[in-house]
Amino acid sequence: MAAGLRLGPLLRYVDGVTGDSATVWVEADRPCGAEVRCEDGAGGLTRTFQIAGHHYALIPVTGLTPGKATPYEVLLDGRRVWPLPGSPFPPSTIRTPAHGPDADLRVVFGSCRWAAKPATGRDPVGPDALDTLATVLATTPATGTSYRERPDVLLLLGDQVYADETSAPTRRRLAARRDPRDPPGAEVGEYEEYTWLYDESWRDPEVRWLLSTVPSCMIFDDHDIIDDWNTSAVWLARTRRTPWWRERALSGLMSYWVYQHLGNLSPAELAADPLYAEVCAVPDGTERLRRFASEADADPAGVRWSYRRDFGRTRLLMIDTRAARVLREDARAMLDPAEADWVRDQALAGPGTYDHLLVGTSLPWLLPPLVHDAEAWNAALCRGERGGPDGRWARFAEALRQRADLEHWAAFPSSFEALTALLAEAGSGPQAPATVCVLSGDVHHAYVAEPEWPDADAAETARERSAQADARAPATPAPRVPQAPPAAPLSPPPPVARVVQLTCSPLHNAVPASIRIGFRFGWSGAGRRLGRVLARHGRVGRPVIGWRKTGGPWFGNQLMTLVLRGRQAHLRLDQARRGGRLVTVDERALGSE
């Protein structure tokens, strides 16, 4: 029997510098040769590899022409399987970027997408923003403006699938496979069940076509594995004691590697990846990949899920804010030291070689002030600021942290300060980029926030005084005496670049009234004052910078688009409406020179 196309194709990597290569991901229903053929003779061929009875290929495509949109076909064992017969959609194309002062780079981003409403959901969801984007692009003639504005890359910033909030059809499949009364119940627990989530998400006809023709970059967040993933050491220890967690964690990491992570890598990175080589070299790579997932679960610092992509003079850093965490309360950090060093090196490498720095982090750097202060207060109590690490306040704070998801950058104070300093450094100096944009999702609303940097002369004076105080400090530590709440660390000097937090969520999810009320209050003056009360109780100093909301909050199923041309940057927020419409609710310039 001839091989068939089970899922895909997904256009993943497109070279943003030379513009002559790409990768296309497919899943076939049996072992086969997988090929991409383009109209101009470009293409590529590889063999599928096998994981848990499924057959995948990441097809390298070479010989592409820079600055051109090239239609392509997918063949399995020489038989054409894409485009699908009778497809109503335009041809799938590989569009390589054009470079030059008048060339645009269009980046669309968002997060948090239910492919189908969970069986237990009661809140209205509305139209899917990703599905709506596909409809708009597919139904606009090639001569129309929207077609020319097809995104150059789609950034999916977490919660691509929901392993813990399954739809009614998925629950029926789970019940037919195992007793739903046994843990993990109606949540997925094994690799095969994870594949159903990607089937449900990526087989949607409009989304399938969109992902076949717009390159995508992805990073996980908690729901890709489980809600509250790696919230704290207490959470992890408790979860690891459950009989179902190990299989859930390993299957989640394995499926993420196959369905999302591989496509983030360039052909050169794939060629240098020993795991990919080993999986492709054996008839069945399941055990090798499972061993890798086990090592990654046991020692997160040994694996790097973060990655860098360059698109002409725009640099993208996608940062893993889930698996790279250090959870010990006395050393709590969003990124382990090696990961933090890597992020810093990539952000500062090649000064003057990029005009825009995009930092993709599923969790926002700048939150509503009340939420930020509440998370910093909570972190202080958890580490024992009031009554010690085993005291009543610490136990209360840990329970609250898990119930209220208090685990963003603000809940890792040293990491928040380090990221703030890095963004300021990356945006400073005579070769600074025009913009530094932090792209995030997770919080089920959209907003624009901008830091308020201290006066440069005042910051430098504070640094000089601090250095003089350090020089006068005694060689041996003084006896510990009661102290007032600590002051905030010294702020970095203001950067030259315009630094902004751009948060966009959800693509398709419920936004109940409690979220709308809570986040609106979090941005309000009363919310700020309440946040400072909490911070004082936790003996938390003020953040290293201030910030203000300059746009939003907006609620609904939505996506943001950044248009970058030279040193200019333009932002647009679109919301999905019934009838396959995207309605623009905000537009603004972010940077220019």
Protein Blocks (a to p, Z undefined) as FASTA:
>chain_A
ZZddfbdcddfbdcfklopaccdddddfbdcddddddfkopacddddddeehiacddddd
ehiaehiacdddddeehiafbdcehiabdcdddddddedjkbccdddddehiafbacfkb
cbdfbjafklmmmmmmmmpcfkbmklmmpcfbdcdeejkbcfklccfklmmmmmmmmcfk
bcehjacfbfklmmmmmmmmmmpmklmmmmmmpccdddddfklmoghiakbmklmmmmmm
pmklmmmmmmmmmmmmmmmmmmmpcfklmmmmmklmmmmmpmblklmmmmmmmmmmmmmm
lpcfbdcddehjaccddddfklmpcfbfklgcfbdfklmmmmmmmmmgoghiafbdcddd
fbafbdcfklmmmmmmmmmmmnopngpjkbmklmmmmmmmmmnopabfklmmmlmmmmmm
mmmmmmgcjkbcfbdcdddehjopacddddddddfklmmmmmmmmmmmmmmpcfbdcddd
ddddddddddddddfbdcdddddddfbdcddfklmmmmmmmmmmklmmmmmmmmmmnopa
cdfbdcddfedjdedddddddddehjbccdddddddehhiacdfbdcdfbdZZ
